[in-house]
Amino acid sequence: MNIFKIMDLTNYVGIQDPVKINTKTILTAYFRLDKKTMVSLLSAEKIFVNGNYYKVPEHTILHCLINQKYGETKLELEQLK
């Protein structure tokens, strides 16, 4: 039995702007994330926002953690099919 860890960021989202690029859909949104949420996000397999699943932007989250940039964070999320 596969159990995927999913992080629901629907309650963290601020402004969102879904854009379709070729066959991908990218959601650019601002999320209010604290340190604990960012760490939890890194252990997630995928992100759930407003009824859709997205890839975890590991590089961006790691960059924020290393530079201690918490609070409003702009993420570009690639939608999973």
C-alpha positions in Angstrom: 0.0 0.0 0.0 1.5 3.3 -1.1 0.9 6.2 1.3 1.9 9.6 0.0 2.4 12.5 2.3 0.5 15.4 1.0 0.7 19.0 2.3 -2.4 21.1 1.9 -1.4 24.8 1.5 -4.9 26.1 0.6 -5.1 28.1 3.8 -1.7 29.6 3.3 -2.3 31.0 -0.2 -2.5 34.7 -0.9 -2.5 35.9 -4.5 -2.6 33.3 -7.2 -2.2 33.3 -10.9 -2.4 30.0 -12.8 -0.6 30.1 -16.1 -0.5 27.3 -18.7 2.9 26.9 -20.4 2.9 24.3 -23.2 1.4 21.3 -21.5 2.3 22.4 -17.9 0.2 24.5 -15.6 2.2 26.7 -13.3 0.6 28.4 -10.2 2.4 31.5 -9.0 1.2 32.4 -5.6 2.3 34.0 -2.4 2.1 31.8 0.7 2.6 32.8 4.4 5.0 30.1 5.6 6.7 29.8 8.9 9.8 27.7 9.6 7.9 24.7 10.9 5.6 24.6 7.8 8.6 24.9 5.4 10.3 21.9 7.1 7.1 19.9 6.9 6.7 20.9 3.2 10.1 19.5 2.4 9.0 16.0 3.7 5.8 16.1 1.6 5.5 14.2 -1.7 3.1 16.8 -3.2 1.2 19.9 -2.4 -2.6 20.4 -2.5 -3.9 23.9 -3.2 -7.5 24.7 -4.1 -8.4 21.2 -5.4 -5.2 20.6 -7.4 -1.9 18.8 -6.7 1.5 20.4 -7.3 5.2 19.4 -7.1 7.1 20.5 -4.0 9.5 23.3 -4.9 12.3 21.9 -2.9 15.0 24.3 -4.1 13.0 27.4 -3.3 12.0 26.1 0.2 15.6 25.2 1.0 16.8 28.6 -0.2 14.2 30.3 2.2 15.3 28.1 5.1 19.0 28.7 4.6 18.5 32.4 4.3 15.9 32.5 7.1 13.3 34.1 4.9 9.9 33.3 6.5 6.5 34.8 6.1 5.2 35.8 2.7 6.9 33.6 0.1 6.4 33.5 -3.6 6.2 30.0 -5.0 5.9 28.8 -8.6 4.1 25.4 -8.4 4.0 23.0 -11.3 0.7 21.1 -11.4 0.8 17.3 -11.4 -1.5 15.5 -13.8 
